[in-house]
């Protein structure tokens, strides 16, 4: 096997970045950064067990990709707005 020299780390990162930048199109678009359970818990300031409970009760919409649970940021925002008094 030959060795490859890619140059500075920034150049290597550019070579690996083959996807266009995320534009966060929202609920109508595909390019939206989905959040994992740990990130949702961090944003709400609760433990992951609380998030799993909300998901199980259907209080927080989510999607499952294989064994991964993901939450759309727009759904999290709607959930937060619905809990304000």
URQUIZI-V552041 format. One record per pair of residues at least 12 apart in sequence whose C-alpha atoms are under 8 Angstrom apart, sorted by sequence separation. I is the first residue (numbers start at 1). J is the second residue. D is the distance in whole Angstrom. If there is no record, write none. Layout:
<<I/J/D> <I/J/D>>
This chain:
<<37/51/7> <61/75/6> <37/52/8> <60/75/7> <61/76/8> <60/76/7> <60/79/6> <59/79/8> <40/71/8> <36/68/8> <37/69/7> <36/69/6> <37/70/7> <36/70/5> <37/71/8> <35/70/5> <36/71/6> <34/70/6> <35/71/5> <40/76/8> <34/71/6> <35/72/6> <34/72/5> <35/73/7> <33/72/7> <34/73/7> <32/72/7> <33/73/7> <32/73/8> <27/72/8> <27/74/7> <26/74/7>>
